[in-house]
Amino acid sequence: MKKRLFGIGIVLLALVLLLAACGGGAAAPGEAPSGTHQPIGQGDTVFQFEVTGPDETVTAWDVHTDEVTVGAALLEVGLIAGDESEWGLMVTAVNGVVADWDADQAFWAFYIDGEFAMVGVDAAYIEPGVTYAFVYSQG
């Protein structure tokens, strides 16, 4: 009986280790899987840009540009759209997905290196090694 329980324990341990190894490479919501950035645009400056959509799917790009702000670069390659306001560019669509505050309190939140940005996308200067992101949010 002890041998049988020991054998079952070994099989369960092996199964747990196998499942842990398989799940180790998955990206967390809001985090792009490594090595999946698509190149877009043209220019000498390159920065990483990630979008987390309404279904929490992350799409990522290496944006090539000669612009100096993130907003100008993303407008140039067609990844964002919006309306100018007295506070700057109000982003209403990212990667073709529209967020409509009036319909369902949805909006695009702008992040710089994983932190909620304290400036608008059109006022964010491109910095080497920094990742910029928009996350679809509600409420």
C-alpha positions as CSV (number, residue, x, y, z in Angstrom):
1,M,0.0,0.0,0.0
2,K,2.8,2.4,0.9
3,K,4.5,1.7,-2.5
4,R,1.3,2.4,-4.3
5,L,0.7,5.8,-2.5
6,F,4.3,6.7,-3.1
7,G,3.9,5.9,-6.8
8,I,0.8,8.0,-7.0
9,G,2.6,10.9,-5.2
10,I,5.4,10.7,-7.7
11,V,3.0,10.8,-10.7
12,L,1.1,13.8,-9.2
13,L,4.4,15.6,-8.6
14,A,5.6,15.0,-12.1
15,L,2.2,16.2,-13.5
16,V,2.4,19.4,-11.4
17,L,5.9,20.1,-12.5
18,L,4.9,19.5,-16.2
19,L,2.0,21.9,-15.9
20,A,4.1,24.6,-14.3
21,A,6.7,24.3,-17.0
22,C,4.1,24.7,-19.8
23,G,2.5,27.8,-18.2
24,G,5.8,29.6,-17.4
25,G,6.1,31.3,-20.8
26,A,2.7,32.9,-20.9
27,A,2.4,36.6,-20.8
28,A,0.3,38.3,-18.1
29,P,-2.7,40.4,-19.2
30,G,-1.4,43.8,-20.4
31,E,2.1,42.4,-21.1
32,A,3.2,41.4,-24.6
33,P,4.8,38.0,-25.1
34,S,8.6,38.5,-25.6
35,G,9.8,38.8,-29.1
36,T,6.4,39.6,-30.6
37,H,6.9,43.3,-31.5
38,Q,6.0,44.0,-35.2
39,P,8.1,46.7,-37.0
40,I,6.1,49.6,-38.3
41,G,7.0,53.0,-39.8
42,Q,10.2,54.5,-41.0
43,G,12.8,56.6,-39.2
44,D,16.0,56.6,-37.1
45,T,14.2,56.5,-33.7
46,V,12.6,53.3,-32.5
47,F,10.4,52.7,-29.5
48,Q,8.1,50.0,-28.2
49,F,4.4,50.4,-28.3
50,E,1.8,48.0,-26.8
51,V,-2.0,48.0,-27.0
52,T,-4.2,46.0,-24.6
53,G,-7.6,45.7,-26.3
54,P,-11.1,45.2,-24.7
55,D,-10.5,41.4,-24.7
56,E,-7.1,41.9,-22.9
57,T,-5.2,40.7,-26.0
58,V,-1.9,42.5,-26.3
59,T,-0.5,43.6,-29.6
60,A,3.0,45.2,-29.8
61,W,5.1,47.1,-32.3
62,D,8.5,48.5,-32.7
63,V,7.7,52.0,-34.0
64,H,10.3,53.6,-36.3
65,T,9.9,57.3,-36.7
66,D,11.7,60.7,-37.0
67,E,9.0,62.4,-34.9
68,V,9.9,63.6,-31.4
69,T,6.7,62.8,-29.5
70,V,4.9,59.5,-29.1
71,G,1.6,61.0,-30.2
72,A,3.0,62.4,-33.5
73,A,4.7,59.0,-34.3
74,L,1.6,57.0,-33.6
75,L,-0.6,59.3,-35.7
76,E,1.9,59.1,-38.5
77,V,1.7,55.3,-38.7
78,G,-2.1,55.2,-38.1
79,L,-2.1,53.4,-34.8
80,I,-4.1,56.1,-33.0
81,A,-6.9,58.6,-33.9
82,G,-8.6,61.3,-31.9
83,D,-9.7,64.9,-31.6
84,E,-7.8,67.9,-30.7
85,S,-9.0,69.7,-27.6
86,E,-7.9,72.5,-25.3
87,W,-6.0,69.7,-23.3
88,G,-4.3,68.2,-26.3
89,L,-5.1,65.1,-28.4
90,M,-8.1,63.1,-27.0
91,V,-7.4,59.6,-28.3
92,T,-10.6,57.9,-29.3
93,A,-9.3,54.9,-31.3
94,V,-6.2,52.8,-31.0
95,N,-5.3,50.1,-33.5
96,G,-8.8,50.6,-35.1
97,V,-10.7,50.0,-31.8
98,V,-12.9,52.9,-30.7
99,A,-13.5,53.7,-27.1
100,D,-16.7,55.7,-26.5
101,W,-17.1,57.3,-23.1
102,D,-20.7,58.5,-23.9
103,A,-21.8,55.0,-24.9
104,D,-20.3,52.8,-22.2
105,Q,-17.7,54.9,-20.2
106,A,-14.8,53.4,-22.3
107,F,-11.6,55.2,-22.8
108,W,-8.0,54.6,-23.8
109,A,-5.6,54.9,-20.8
110,F,-2.0,55.9,-21.7
111,Y,0.9,54.3,-19.9
112,I,4.7,55.0,-19.9
113,D,6.8,52.0,-18.8
114,G,3.8,50.4,-17.0
115,E,2.8,53.6,-15.1
116,F,-0.2,55.7,-15.8
117,A,1.1,58.7,-17.8
118,M,1.0,62.1,-16.2
119,V,1.1,63.7,-19.7
120,G,-0.9,63.2,-22.8
121,V,0.4,61.1,-25.7
122,D,1.0,64.2,-27.8
123,A,3.2,65.7,-25.0
124,A,5.2,62.5,-24.3
125,Y,8.7,62.8,-25.8
126,I,10.2,59.6,-27.1
127,E,12.9,58.3,-24.8
128,P,15.2,55.4,-25.6
129,G,14.3,52.1,-23.9
130,V,10.9,53.2,-22.7
131,T,7.7,51.3,-23.6
132,Y,4.5,53.2,-24.3
133,A,1.1,51.6,-24.1
134,F,-2.6,52.2,-24.4
135,V,-5.0,50.0,-22.4
136,Y,-8.7,49.9,-23.2
137,S,-10.5,50.8,-19.9
138,Q,-14.1,51.3,-18.7
139,G,-15.6,53.3,-15.9
